[in-house]
Amino acid sequence: MESRPTDDIERQVTAALLVYSKRTELFGSDVTSDPAWILLLELFAAKLWRRRLKLSDFKPIMRESTLARWVVVLEQRGLISCRLGRLASENVWVELTPEGAARMSALFECSDRVHSHAIARLRGLRE
C-alpha cells in the first residue's frame, strides 16, 4: 500500500526535528541556533499532529527576547499568527497561517521529490 503524501511529510518533519535536537545536543545551541526555522518547523509539526502551541512552549528551546523578535518578524511576513487565550491565565497561542502552512508543505513536498530523485539516481548508478 502506498503512503499518502502527508505521511511522507510527517516522517520528514519528525526526522528534521530529531536531527535538529541531535545537532543541538552534539554541537550546543550557541553553534546551531536557527530560531526562525525551529519556530516554523515546530508549528508545522503541531499542525500536522493537530496540536496547539503556546509561546511559552518555546521558552525551553530559545531565549524570550529571541522568541519575541522572531515572532514579530514571522507575524509581519504573514507566516504565523498569535492569539490571546480566552482566560487571563492562558498564554498566547501561536500557529502557522494558511500561507505559512502552504509554504512549509511546499518545502517538504519539494524535499520529498528531491529525495526520491536522488535515491532513483543512486540505484541507477549501482546497476
ABEGO torsion letter per residue (X at the ends): XBBBAAAAAAAAAAAAAAAAAAAAAAAEAAAABBAAAAAAAAAAAAAAAGBBBBAAAAAAABBAAAAAAAAAAAAAAGABBBBBBABAABBBBBBBBAAAAAAAAAAAAAAAAAAAAAAAAAAAAAX
